[in-house]
Amino acid sequence: MKKTLLFLFTALAVLASCEPKVPEKPEDPSLSVKPESVVIDAAGGSQTIDVTANNSWTAEITSGTEWLSVSTSSDSFSISAQANPTHQNRMGSVTVKSDKLSKVISVTQLASINNDKIAGSPAKMTFEATGGSQDITIDANVQVTATPSESWISVSPASVQPGQSKITVTVAAYNGSSIREGSVTLAGGDAPVMSVKVIQNPAAFITANPASISAPAEGGEFTVSVTANVDWTASSTPDWVTVTPSGGKDADIKVTVAPNPASESRTGGIVLSSSQVNTTIDVEQAAAALVETLLATWRCDDATYVDTHSPDWSTADANATSHGTGKGIALPEEGAPAGTQLTWIRNSTIDFPLVFITAAEGHFAVKATAGNDGFLFTIPGQNLKKGQVVSIDVCLASGANSLPKNWVAKFRTSETADWTVGECANAFTTASGVIAHLQMVKTKDYTGNSRFLASYTIPEDQTGAPIQIFVCAADGETLKGSTTSGATVRMTPLFLADGSVEFPGPRICIK
């Protein structure tokens, strides 16, 4: 039994000695430095950094290589800095690396103490236009050089020794109309540079900012900053502009621009003046938006009609009777107001001298009469503004070769005033040297026609003025044709090739 147990123990020992050994786990890398930041005096010096690591390590300068250096030993290294000649702190860094670990040591070197100084008084010098000289008192511990920035500034002497001293600044006479500026620079050693500002006033000045105003048609209020070295007054303004206050020196003024009722822009100037100098603020205002008012268009049908109107032709009501005719091709109802054409017949036996044309809105009834050389339209009294434009859009046809060929439109705002020939894009000069607007087509079937648009710009504001338009023969011919032909001149719509109507005309408008 004892022999058996001994055998078993021996076998177990042999088996145990045959099992493989498990390798030991490697130690994690470690790295630490102390201290992690250093401060070195301006004069320079060294600082030792202790390094603890379980692997090899290196130290390298990563910032400040031009003034830093390192030297290493087994478990430390030293950071050395050269002297700092500047008057500012400077920064650097050293990086320590071991395996995959790194540490950064920040390095600060203090600035060199700067004892250089320059003090000058005054810091600003103001001269009048006549020029002159003023002194700068200097207190410095270094030699100081004075340098003017402009040719009209001179200094004497150009440099002074350390201690208290004076430099004389001389400014030349000035004939300009605005402030001019310059400086004198004081520099020396490592002292901060000092600059003395030099200002010279003109003999007299008034400046405005902004120097111009652009106003909309509806007007408005605008602020202008005025700077001056003299007292000024608003000596001149347009009648549509007011200025508050009307005088002063340095001030913000309020410019009020009234609405512009005219269809033309307007300009003016606000003059700010003193006994020595003046300046002008330009004001421009946009024109009022053009609003077209229809004064007259068709109201004729294809048979003789009778209508009633008040004696001054201002409404479509009531108590005076007139006759007209409108024979011709009927217009489609949707194409124009009821009616087709106005016809004046001029021969020995037939004469229709008077008709009325009523505005589509019913506001005006225009008196239309035929004379020996044309058709006269009279529109009742209107309140007219300068710049408004009156226009007539008309189409004419002729039924006989003996009637006038060349036509023109004339305008006036008084029954006794001279006629003004209107403006027309297709105006031309006839063989006899007369201005004409239209060469009328002459046909026997009355279907041919010619059209023109003539306009007239109101020259001045007028209250209750009538507008008269005279569409007439340009060469002074009469409208009378053959005594047997029944020759006619007719105002017609403009018929297109497909039979449609482009406009109902004559159409009289103002805008």
C-alpha positions, 0 to 999 in steps of 0.5 A, spaced: 500 500 500 505 504 501 508 503 495 502 504 491 501 511 494 508 513 493 507 511 485 501 516 485 505 522 488 511 521 483 506 521 477 502 527 479 509 531 480 511 529 473 505 531 470 505 538 474 512 539 471 510 538 464 504 544 464 506 550 460 508 557 464 503 563 463 508 569 461 507 575 465 503 581 463 508 587 461 507 594 465 503 600 462 507 606 460 508 612 464 510 619 464 510 625 468 514 631 469 515 636 474 514 642 474 509 643 467 511 650 467 516 655 468 518 662 468 525 665 467 527 672 468 528 677 462 536 676 464 536 669 462 537 663 466 536 655 466 530 651 470 531 643 471 525 639 469 525 632 473 522 626 468 519 620 471 518 614 466 518 607 465 521 607 458 526 612 454 524 619 453 526 625 449 525 633 450 525 637 444 523 645 443 517 646 440 516 653 440 521 659 442 527 655 438 531 662 437 532 663 444 531 657 448 535 650 449 535 644 452 540 639 455 538 632 458 541 627 463 538 620 465 532 623 469 532 630 468 533 636 463 534 643 463 531 649 459 535 655 458 533 662 455 537 667 453 536 674 455 530 678 453 532 684 450 524 686 448 519 690 453 514 684 452 514 677 455 515 672 450 512 665 450 515 658 448 514 650 450 518 644 450 515 637 449 517 631 452 515 624 449 516 617 451 513 611 448 506 614 446 505 619 451 507 626 451 508 632 456 508 639 454 512 644 459 510 652 457 516 657 458 514 664 459 520 669 459 519 676 462 520 682 458 526 687 459 524 693 463 524 699 459 526 705 462 526 710 456 520 715 456 518 721 452 513 726 454 510 732 450 505 737 451 500 739 448 498 733 445 494 737 440 495 744 437 490 748 433 492 754 428 488 759 425 489 760 417 494 766 418 499 760 421 504 762 426 508 758 431 507 754 438 512 750 442 512 743 445 515 742 452 518 735 452 521 731 458 525 725 456 531 721 458 533 719 451 535 724 445 528 726 442 527 727 434 521 731 432 518 729 425 513 733 421 508 729 417 506 735 412 510 740 408 506 746 411 509 744 418 516 745 420 520 744 427 526 747 430 530 744 432 529 737 429 532 734 435 533 735 443 538 732 448 535 728 454 532 732 459 527 738 459 527 742 452 522 745 447 521 744 440 518 750 436 512 748 431 511 753 425 505 752 420 505 756 414 499 761 412 493 757 409 488 760 403 484 753 403 476 753 405 476 746 409 480 744 415 487 741 414 490 736 419 497 733 420 502 731 426 509 732 429 512 725 431 516 725 437 521 718 437 527 716 441 531 710 444 526 704 446 520 709 448 513 709 445 513 714 440 508 720 441 504 724 436 502 731 437 496 733 432 496 739 428 490 742 426 489 749 421 483 752 420 481 756 414 479 763 414 472 761 414 468 755 413 461 752 413 460 745 411 454 741 410 453 733 411 450 731 406 451 736 401 445 734 397 438 732 398 434 727 394 427 728 396 421 723 393 415 727 390 411 726 396 416 731 400 419 729 407 423 732 412 431 731 412 437 732 417 443 736 415 449 737 420 452 743 419 459 745 421 462 752 421 467 757 424 463 763 423 455 764 424 451 763 418 444 764 416 440 760 411 440 766 406 436 763 400 431 757 399 426 755 394 419 757 396 417 749 397 423 748 402 423 750 409 429 750 414 429 750 421 433 753 425 435 758 420 442 760 422 447 758 427 454 755 427 455 748 429 448 745 428 443 740 425 438 743 421 431 740 419 430 741 411 422 740 410 420 739 402 413 740 400 410 735 396 411 736 388 404 736 385 407 737 378 409 732 373 416 734 372 422 734 377 424 740 380 431 743 383 433 748 388 439 750 393 439 752 400 444 757 401 448 758 408 452 764 408 456 769 412 460 775 411 466 771 409 463 764 406 457 761 403 455 753 402 450 751 398 445 744 399 442 742 393 435 739 393 432 735 388 425 733 388 422 727 384 416 729 379 409 727 381 406 720 379 403 721 372 395 720 373 391 720 367 384 723 367 380 722 361 377 729 359 373 726 353 371 720 348 366 718 344 358 719 345 355 719 338 351 713 335 349 712 328 343 716 327 342 724 328 342 725 336 340 730 340 343 731 347 342 737 353 348 740 356 348 746 361 351 752 358 358 752 360 358 745 358 361 742 364 356 737 365 352 732 361 345 735 364 340 739 363 338 746 359 341 747 352 340 743 346 345 741 340 345 737 334 350 732 331 351 726 326 354 720 327 353 716 320 357 710 318 359 703 320 357 701 327 362 699 332 361 693 336 358 694 343 363 691 347 369 695 343 367 702 345 362 707 348 355 707 343 357 710 337 361 710 331 364 717 328 363 724 328 362 727 321 363 734 319 360 736 312 363 742 308 359 744 302 355 749 299 348 746 302 350 742 308 353 744 314 353 741 321 358 746 325 356 744 333 357 737 336 358 735 343 363 729 346 362 727 353 367 723 357 366 716 359 366 718 366 360 723 364 365 728 368 365 733 362 362 735 355 367 738 350 364 743 345 366 741 338 365 746 333 367 745 325 370 752 322 372 753 315 379 750 316 379 745 322 375 742 328 375 746 335 375 742 341 373 747 348 374 743 355 371 747 361 375 750 366 381 746 369 385 747 375 392 746 371 399 745 374 405 746 371 408 740 367 401 737 366 401 734 359 394 735 355 394 730 349 389 728 343 389 722 340 385 722 333 384 719 327 381 723 320 378 720 314 377 724 307 372 723 302 374 728 297 381 729 293 380 737 294 380 737 302 386 739 306 391 733 306 396 736 311 394 737 318 396 739 325 394 740 332 394 747 336 393 748 343 392 754 348 389 755 355 385 762 353 381 763 348 385 770 346 392 767 347 396 765 341 396 758 339 402 753 340 403 747 336 403 741 339 408 736 340 408 729 335 412 724 334 411 724 327 411 731 326 414 733 319 415 740 315 410 740 308 413 743 302 411 750 303 415 750 310 409 749 315 409 744 321 404 738 320 403 732 324 399 728 319 398 727 312 390 725 311 388 719 307 383 721 302 378 716 299 371 715 296 369 710 301 371 713 307 374 707 310 381 709 309 384 713 315 390 716 318 392 717 326 396 722 330 397 723 338 399 730 339 401 733 346 402 740 350 405 741 356 402 746 361 407 752 362 405 755 368 400 753 374 393 756 372 386 756 376 379 755 372 383 755 365 379 752 359 383 748 354 382 749 347 385 744 342 385 746 334 385 740 329 386 744 323 389 744 316 396 745 316 397 750 310 391 754 311 386 750 306 379 750 307 375 744 309 370 746 303 370 741 297 366 740 291 359 743 291 356 737 288 360 731 291 358 732 298 365 732 300 367 730 308 372 730 313 370 725 318 373 723 325 373 716 326 375 710 330 382 706 327 379 700 324 384 694 323 384 689 318 380 684 321 374 689 322 376 690 330 377 697 333 383 699 336 381 706 339 374 710 340 377 717 339 378 722 339 380 721 346 382 727 350 386 726 356 391 730 361 396 727 366 
